[in-house]
Amino acid sequence: MTQDNKLTILNLAKQTMNSEADALKHTASKLDSNFTEAVEAILSCKGKLIVTGMGKSGLVGRKIAATLASTGTPSYYMHPGEAFHGDLGTISQGDVILAISYSGETEEVLRIVPFITQNGNTLISMTGNPASSLARHSHIHLDIAVESEACILHLAPTTSTTVQMAMGDALAVTLMKMRNFQAVDFAKFHPGGSLGRRLLLNVGNLMRSEELPIVSTTCNTTDMIHTMSRGRLGMVIICDEGGTVVGIVTDGDMRRAMEEHKEDFFKITALDIATRNPKFITPEAKLIEAEKMMTDNKITSLLVADTEGRLQGVIQIYDLKI
């Protein structure tokens, strides 16, 4: 491939992204009271938000419905063709319908509008033509018009579907804020994922509590080395007779002490090179809190202790990964 061809590839990619970015900014500048009304209609909905659309708009609609459902707005996607052949029965009177059609003239979508009207449902449309049939028969219209598609033929839905997706995300994020939807709520809908695991499980569920590398305050360096090797945590934990954490010594501390003390290295005790009053977390804390504490302090292991400072266990950053 020639250098010119490589430059052409990069230029086309940048042109596509810039074109879509400009369209998003233009759409954001056009947002008006219709968007507010759409959010209010969904918030006051007694049933579910049903998203429908054909072709590429339908694929975007699936994603919008999935995002809404996972962020506190009960929602699902309904194929307009299947709806006209029986699935209209899934629509309850308390539901709100979000219909997506860039032209606003998609036959399959328009065919179900009379039922939606007769059933008393609120119809929100998302089109690129406020004068279209779908827009005119909707209670609320969201304008997603773009000047042109990023496609070099200006035919394939590219910029328009990006704007559709962004409008759906704007609805989801706004609704999350209005519902005071929290991270723990998100985790409840994603219990099997890494995020859900970290948000729902406590540190006590995963901490290591057996065979911890614990040494006394008077422990010498020889015993520290043996205890650190057996513990395989890269550190030893110094505790007093009551089990309260006094300090820690890491393998890095040991290496630095060897360089500093040289032949006197084996004459020092654990407390001589310890980090006093190390950071710890309680067993009741969420895994996400432990992860943040380790990330903020650039450490890979965290002591777990009760509120009195008595050692309960150790949790490592690797324990938080699935």
N, C-alpha and C positions, 0 to 999 in steps of 0.2 A: 504494500500500500504506500502510495506516495505521500510526501509531507503535505501537499495541497489537499489530498483527500482527507487526511487526518484533521486538518484545520477546518475543512468543510463539515465534518462530522461534529466537531466540538461547537462550531458556530451554530449549526442547526439545533443542537441540544440546548445551548444557551438561549437561542431565539425562542424556542418553545417555552422554556421556563419563564423567561422574561415576559412573554406575551401573556401567559397564564397569570403571572404575578400582577401584571398591570390590570388584568380583568378583575382579579380579586379586590384590588384597591378601589376600582371603579364601582364594583358592586357594594362594597362597604360604604362608600360615600352616598349611595342611593338608598340605604336602609331608612325606613320611615315608620310611621305609626302602624302600618300593616304588619310589620315584624312583631311589634309589641302586642298587637291584637292576636297574632298567631300564638305567641307564648301564653297569653292569658287564656285563650281558648283551650290549649292543651293542659294548662294547670287546673282549669276548672272541669276538665273532662272527667265524667263519672265512670267511664269504661276504659277502653284502650285506644292508643293512637295506631291507626292502620295506614301503612304506607303502600302506595301502589304506583306502578309505572311499567312501561314496556321497553324492551331492548336495553340499550345502555342506561337509560333512565331507570329501568327496573333494577339493573345491577347496582346502581348507586342507591336506589331505594332500599335494597336489601341491607346495604351497609349502614344507611341512616337508621333503619329500624333496629339493627343489631346494637348500634351505638346508644340509641335512646334506651333500649331495654336494659342495657348494662349500666346505665347511669341514672336510674330511678324513674324512668317514664315507661310504663308497661306498653309495649309496642310489638307489632309483627308486620311482616311483608305479605301482601296479598297480590297474586298475579291477576291482572285485570281480565285476561282470557279465561282463566279458571273461575274467576268470580262470576262471569256471565254464564257459566255452566254449573252453577250450584254453590260456589263458595260465598256468594252474597249472604248465604244463611249464617255465616260466621259474624256478620256485622250486627251489633246490638245498637239500640237507639241511643245509648249513652256514649258511643264511640265517636271519635273525631277522625276524619279521613284526610291524609296528606297525599295528593295526587301530583305526580311529577311527569311533565311532558314539555320538552323545550319548545316545540311548535305550538303546543296547546290545542292541537287538532288530532292527536293520536286516537284513532277510531276505537281501539279496545278500551281506552280509558273513558272516552266520551259515552260509550254504550252503558256504562254503569252509573253515570251521573244521575239519570232520572230516578233510579232506585234510592240513591243516597239522599236526594232531595225529598222524595216521598217518605223516606224513613225518618226524616227529621235530624239527620246527622249534620254536623258542621263540616263543611268542605273547605280545606285549605289547598290552594293550588300553587305550584311552583313552575312557572313558564317563562319563556323569553319574549312573550308577546302579550301585553296587558289587554289587547283587543281580541284575543283568541277566544274560541268558544268555551274552552275550559276555564279561562280566567273570568269571563263574563258570567259564568254560571256558578262561580265559587263565592263563598262568603268572605274569604280573605285571600288575597293574591300576593305572592312573593315574586318580585321581579328578578329574574336571573339572566337577563339579556346580555349578550356579549357582542362586540363589534365584529369579530371574526373568530373562526376556529384556528388553533395553532397548526392543524393539519395543512400541509403544503397545497392541498387541493381545496382547502376550506370546506371539506365535506364531512370527514369523520369527526364524530363528537369527541372533542379533546378539551378545549378551553371551557366549553359549556358544561361538560360533566364535572370538571374541576370546580366550577362555581356552584353546581348543584351540591357536590360533596361538602364544600365549605359552608353553604347555607344550612345544610343538615347539621354540621358540627356546631355552627353558631347557635342553632336551636338547642342542641343537646347541652352545650356548656352553659347557656343562659338558664335553661331549666334546672340544671344541677345547682346553680347558685340560688335560684328562687326557692328550690326545695331544701336548701341547706344540706345538700348531699355530701357526705364526708368520705374520707378514704376507707374507713371501716365499712361503710355501706357498700362501696365498690367491691371490697374484698368478699363480702357476703355473696355477691353474685359471681365471684371468681374463686371459689374455695380450692379448686384444683390447681390453680396457677401459682407461680412463684410469688407474685405480689400478694395474693390472698393468704398464702402460707405465712408470709412475713407479717402481715397485718393482723391475722387472727390468732396465731400461736404465741404463747408466752415463752420467754427465755428459759424458764424452768422446764419446758417440754423438750428442749434440745440440748441443754447444757450437759457437759461432762462432769460427773460428780464422783466417779470411782477412780481410785489410784491416782489422785492428784499429786503433783510434785511439790509437796509441802516440806519446808524445813523450819528449824527453830531459829531464833534470833542469834544464837551463838554458833550456828553451823559454819564449819570451815569450808574452804574452797574445794577440797577433795570430795567431801560429801555432796557439795552443791553440784559438782560435775556429774557424779554418779546419779543423783536424783534427777537432774535435768535430762540425762540420757534415757533413763527409764520412763520419765513422764512424757517425752516426745511432744512437748508443747513449746519448746524453745525458751523455757523460763522455769524458775522455781518461785514458789510463793512463800513468803516468810510470815508465819503466824505466831502469836503468843500462845501461852498455855490454854487460854480460853477459846482459841480458834479465831480470834480477831485478826484481820489482815493488818500487817505492819508495813509490808513493802514487797516488792518483786525484784528479781534479778533476771535479766534476759541474757540470751547467749551473746548478744552484742555488748552488754555490760561486762560480761566475763572476758571477752576478747580485749576490750579497752583496758580492763584492769590488769590483764597480763602484760600489755605493752607498757602500762604506767608503772607497775610495781616490780616487774621483772622477777628477780630471784626472791623477792619478798612476797610474791603472789600467794604462796601457800601459807602465809602467816596471817592473812586477813580473814575477816568473818563476813557472813552474808550482809549484815547491816552496814558494813563499811562501803559497800558498792551498790546498795539497794536504792531503788526509787521509792521514797517514802510516800505513804498515803496514796497509792495508785487509784486510778479511776475504777469504779465498779458499777454494776447495774443490779437491780433486784430481780429475783426469779419471776415476779409478777409482770414485769415490763414486757411489752410486745417486741417481737423480733425486729420489727422495723425501727424501734428505738435503739436497739443494740447496733444495728447496721449503721444508723446515722452517727452514733457515738464513735464507732470505730472509724468510719470514714472521715469525720470531722477531725479526729485526733491522729489520723494516719497510723492506726495500729491494726493488727490482725487478730489479736486475742483480747478478751475482756473478762475480768473477774466478775463473778456473780456472788453477791453477799446480801445478807438481810440488812434491815435498816440500822442495825447496831454494828455493822461492819464485820459480822462473822461469816467466814467463807462458806459458800454453798456449792460452788462449782466454777467452771470456766466455759465460755462459749467463744468460738472462733468464726471468723468471716466465712470460712469454707462451709461451716454448718448451715449457713443461710442460703446456700446455692442448691438448686435442684439439678 
